[in-house]
């Protein structure tokens, strides 16, 4: 049986803690053959900051023997190699440095691009979404409340992320930049960043496990189904589709066809004009009659309500004695005063006399 070559497996795996040695002057003692230069423009609002931190930029570029020039009149920054430059990739790093500074990345972060294990990625997101309001909402969704979403993305990818205008600048290791680009583009395509952040958190936990490190992680990662929540509103009047027929529809009648059918085509011009005038006068007469009817409506009296006389109750015989007693009682009563006692009757007097005789 054929045994696999162990040397190929050795080449594919990188040992832990291994770091590529730096590029020194001994690797390229003769220097570069020709001068290379890169230039980039910066916005007006970055002029004051670049002017302030330019001595630090020149000092950082001087370590790799790169010359930098700041032109405030044209609003541009230029970097170029010198005779002492020995690293051919240093000019590319210097180009990335001035690009990051022009995209509002602070110098403290941008200067890290001069290191060997750090790269940058400027993601253009302005053309992904056409609607400006929708673009602003999705860009704010990437930043999150008080920058919490952006901070979580930075911690998980070990990258510095800066959202400015129509671009997103990322600075960090290559593996982190790949994840940052994926999250940014998915967010602009209306996929919430929290889904990708959750997947990154699970991947980070799985990478710490020695057993699962070399296995497939598909079974552990969450699968989010895209749901279309906003349903399309159905129209009130639904148009029914006509049955399919291979024959084309009948063409509409032209003005000449209508005139031929009615016989107007064969009339003279004077007769045609007379007929048109008659039609116009008929329409005017209709309009005049309608207006007169509307004016007459104001003079039509409203319908009066029919007054129905209520039938009076039958006259009843009045009890005069009862009415007299009622009037007497009313006279004796006074508002707020105690009731006056009624005059004693002859029967009451006899009862009092009997009581006195007994005593």
C-alpha positions in Angstrom: 0.0 0.0 0.0 1.1 3.5 -0.8 1.9 5.5 2.4 1.2 9.3 2.4 4.2 11.5 2.3 4.8 13.1 5.7 6.7 16.0 4.3 3.6 17.5 2.6 1.7 17.4 5.9 4.6 19.1 7.6 4.5 22.0 5.0 0.7 22.5 5.5 0.8 22.9 9.3 2.4 25.9 10.9 3.8 25.3 14.4 2.3 27.3 17.3 4.3 30.3 18.4 6.3 30.5 15.1 6.9 34.0 13.8 8.3 34.9 10.5 11.7 36.7 10.8 11.8 40.4 10.0 13.2 41.8 6.8 16.6 43.4 7.5 19.2 45.3 5.4 21.3 42.1 5.1 18.5 40.6 3.0 18.8 43.4 0.4 22.1 45.2 0.9 22.1 46.9 -2.6 18.7 48.6 -2.1 16.1 49.3 -4.8 16.8 50.0 -8.4 14.1 52.8 -9.0 12.1 55.2 -7.0 8.4 54.3 -6.3 5.8 56.8 -5.0 2.1 56.8 -4.1 -0.2 59.8 -3.5 -3.6 60.2 -2.1 -6.0 63.1 -1.5 -7.6 63.9 1.9 -10.7 65.9 2.8 -10.6 69.4 4.0 -11.7 68.5 7.6 -8.6 66.3 8.0 -6.1 69.1 7.2 -5.8 70.3 10.8 -5.2 66.8 12.2 -2.7 65.8 9.6 -0.8 69.1 10.1 -0.6 68.4 13.8 0.5 64.8 13.6 2.8 65.0 10.5 6.1 65.1 12.5 5.1 61.8 14.0 4.2 60.3 10.6 7.6 61.4 9.2 9.4 59.9 12.2 7.6 56.5 11.7 8.3 56.5 7.9 11.9 57.5 8.5 12.6 54.2 10.3 12.0 52.4 7.0 13.7 55.2 4.9 10.5 56.3 3.3 10.0 60.0 2.4 6.6 61.6 3.0 5.4 65.0 1.8 2.2 66.9 2.9 0.8 69.3 0.4 -1.9 71.5 2.1 -2.5 73.6 -1.1 -3.6 70.6 -3.3 -4.8 68.6 -0.3 -2.7 65.5 -1.0 -0.1 63.3 0.8 2.8 61.6 -1.1 5.1 58.9 0.0 8.2 57.8 -2.0 11.2 55.5 -1.6 14.8 56.8 -1.2 18.3 55.5 -1.9 18.5 54.1 1.6 15.2 52.1 1.3 16.0 48.3 1.4 12.5 46.8 2.1 10.5 46.7 -1.2 7.2 46.2 0.6 7.8 49.3 2.9 6.4 51.6 0.2 3.1 49.6 0.1 2.7 49.8 3.9 3.4 53.6 3.6 0.7 53.9 1.0 -1.8 52.1 3.3 -0.8 54.4 6.1 -1.7 57.6 4.2 -4.9 56.0 3.0 -6.0 55.2 6.6 -5.0 58.7 7.8 -7.2 60.2 5.0 -10.1 58.0 6.0 -10.2 59.5 9.6 -8.2 56.7 11.3 -6.2 58.1 14.2 -2.4 58.0 13.9 -2.0 55.8 17.0 -3.9 53.0 15.2 -2.8 53.7 11.6 0.9 53.5 12.4 0.4 49.8 13.3 0.2 49.1 9.5 4.0 49.3 9.4 4.2 46.1 11.3 4.7 42.8 9.5 1.7 40.9 10.9 -0.9 43.8 10.5 -2.8 44.5 7.3 -5.7 46.9 6.4 -8.9 46.8 4.4 -10.9 49.8 3.2 -14.4 48.5 2.4 -16.6 50.7 0.2 -20.2 50.5 1.3 -21.7 53.6 -0.4 -22.8 51.8 -3.6 -24.3 48.7 -2.0 -27.6 50.4 -1.0 -29.2 52.9 -3.4 -31.7 54.5 -1.0 -29.8 57.0 1.2 -32.1 56.7 4.2 -31.8 52.9 4.2 -28.1 53.2 3.9 -27.8 55.4 6.9 -30.0 53.1 9.0 -27.9 50.0 8.1 -24.7 51.9 8.7 -26.0 52.9 12.2 -27.0 49.2 12.8 -23.3 48.2 12.2 -22.2 50.8 14.8 -24.9 49.8 17.3 -26.2 51.7 20.4 -23.3 53.7 21.8 -20.9 51.7 19.5 -21.6 48.4 21.3 -21.9 46.3 18.1 -18.6 47.7 16.6 -16.8 47.1 19.9 -18.0 43.5 20.0 -16.8 43.0 16.4 -13.4 44.5 17.3 -12.9 42.2 20.3 -13.9 39.0 18.4 -11.7 39.8 15.3 -8.8 41.6 17.0 -9.2 44.4 14.5 -9.7 48.1 14.7 -12.8 49.2 12.7 -13.6 52.8 11.8 -16.9 53.7 10.1 -16.6 57.0 8.2 -18.9 58.2 5.4 -19.2 55.8 2.6 -16.3 53.5 3.7 -15.4 51.2 6.6 -11.7 51.0 7.5 -10.4 47.9 9.2 -6.9 47.3 10.6 -5.6 44.0 12.0 -4.6 40.4 11.2 -5.6 38.9 7.9 -8.0 36.3 9.4 -9.8 39.1 11.3 -10.1 41.4 8.2 -11.8 38.6 6.3 -14.5 38.3 9.1 -14.9 42.1 9.3 -15.5 42.3 5.5 -18.1 39.5 5.7 -20.0 41.2 8.6 -20.0 44.6 7.0 -21.2 43.4 3.6 -23.9 41.2 5.2 -25.1 44.2 7.3 -25.4 46.3 4.1 -27.4 43.5 2.6 -30.0 43.7 5.4 -28.6 40.8 7.6 -28.3 41.9 11.2 -24.7 41.9 12.5 -25.7 40.1 15.7 -26.1 36.8 13.7 -22.5 36.9 12.5 -21.2 38.1 15.9 -23.0 35.1 17.5 -21.3 32.7 15.0 -17.9 34.3 15.7 -18.3 33.8 19.5 -19.1 30.1 19.0 -16.0 29.8 16.7 -13.8 31.4 19.3 -15.0 29.0 21.9 -14.5 26.0 19.6 -11.0 27.1 18.7 -9.9 26.8 22.3 -10.9 23.1 22.4 -8.0 20.9 21.4 -10.3 18.0 20.3 -12.6 20.1 18.1 -9.9 22.3 16.7 -9.3 20.2 13.6 -13.0 19.1 13.1 -15.8 20.6 11.1 -17.8 23.2 13.0 -20.9 23.2 10.8 -23.0 21.3 13.4 -22.3 23.8 16.1 -22.9 27.0 14.1 -26.5 28.4 14.2 -28.5 28.4 11.0 -30.6 31.5 10.6 -33.4 31.4 8.1 -34.3 34.6 6.3 -37.9 35.4 6.9 -39.8 38.0 4.9 -41.9 39.6 7.6 -43.4 42.4 5.6 -46.1 40.8 3.5 -47.2 42.4 0.2 -50.5 44.2 0.5 -53.1 42.6 -1.6 -55.1 45.0 -3.9 -58.8 45.5 -3.2 -59.7 45.0 -6.9 -58.1 41.9 -8.2 -57.9 41.8 -12.0 -58.8 38.3 -13.4 -56.5 37.0 -16.1 -58.1 36.5 -19.4 -58.0 33.1 -21.1 -55.1 32.6 -23.4 -56.0 32.8 -27.1 -53.5 32.4 -29.9 -55.3 35.1 -32.0 -54.3 38.7 -31.5 -57.0 41.1 -30.1 -59.1 43.1 -32.5 -57.6 46.5 -33.2 -59.6 49.5 -31.9 -61.8 51.4 -34.3 -60.2 54.5 -35.7 -61.9 57.9 -36.2 -62.3 57.2 -39.9 -64.0 53.8 -39.2 -66.5 55.4 -36.8 -67.3 58.1 -39.4 -67.8 55.5 -42.1 -70.1 53.6 -39.9 -72.2 56.6 -39.0 -72.1 58.1 -42.5 -70.3 61.3 -41.4 -67.4 60.6 -43.7 -69.4 61.3 -46.8 -70.8 64.6 -45.6 -69.5 68.0 -46.6 -67.4 70.2 -44.3 -70.2 72.7 -43.7 -72.6 69.9 -42.7 -70.0 68.4 -40.3 -69.5 71.8 -38.7 -73.2 72.3 -38.3 -73.6 68.9 -36.7 -70.8 69.6 -34.2 -72.4 73.0 -33.3 -75.7 71.2 -32.7 -74.0 68.8 -30.4 -72.3 71.6 -28.5 -75.6 73.5 -28.2 -77.4 70.4 -26.9 -74.7 69.9 -24.2 -75.0 73.6 -23.3 -78.8 73.3 -23.0 -78.4 70.3 -20.7 -76.0 72.2 -18.5 -78.3 75.3 -18.3 -81.3 73.2 -17.3 -79.3 71.5 -14.6 -78.1 74.8 -13.2 -81.7 76.2 -13.2 -82.9 73.2 -11.3 -80.2 73.6 -8.7 -81.2 77.3 -8.3 -84.9 76.5 -8.0 -84.1 74.1 -5.1 -83.4 77.0 -2.8 -87.0 78.4 -3.4 -88.8 75.2 -2.7 -90.4 75.4 0.8 -89.6 72.6 3.2 -92.3 70.2 4.2 -94.2 71.3 7.3 -94.8 68.9 10.1 -98.5 67.8 10.6 -99.7 69.1 13.9 -101.8 66.4 15.7 -104.1 67.8 18.4 -104.0 65.7 21.5 -107.3 64.5 22.8 -108.2 66.2 26.2 -109.2 63.9 29.0 -112.8 63.7 30.0 -114.0 66.2 32.5 -114.3 64.7 36.0 -116.5 66.0 38.8 -114.5 68.1 41.2 -114.8 67.3 44.9 -115.2 70.8 46.3 -115.1 69.7 50.0 -111.8 67.9 49.6 -110.4 70.9 47.7 -111.4 73.3 50.6 -109.6 71.0 53.2 -106.5 71.0 51.0 -106.4 74.8 50.8 -106.8 75.2 54.5 -103.9 72.8 55.2 -101.7 74.7 52.8 -102.5 78.1 54.5 -101.6 76.7 57.9 -98.1 75.5 56.7 -95.2 78.0 56.7 -91.8 77.4 55.3 -89.2 76.7 58.1 -91.8 77.0 60.9 -93.4 74.2 63.0 -97.0 73.3 61.9 -99.8 75.2 63.6 -102.1 72.9 65.6 -105.7 72.5 64.3 -108.5 74.2 66.4 -110.0 71.8 69.0 -113.3 70.1 68.1 -116.3 69.7 70.6 -115.4 66.0 71.1 -111.8 66.9 72.2 -113.2 69.4 74.8 -115.5 66.7 76.3 -112.6 64.3 76.7 -110.5 66.9 78.5 -113.4 67.6 81.0 -113.7 63.9 81.8 -110.0 63.6 82.6 -110.1 66.6 85.0 -113.2 65.1 86.8 -111.3 61.8 87.3 -108.3 63.6 88.8 
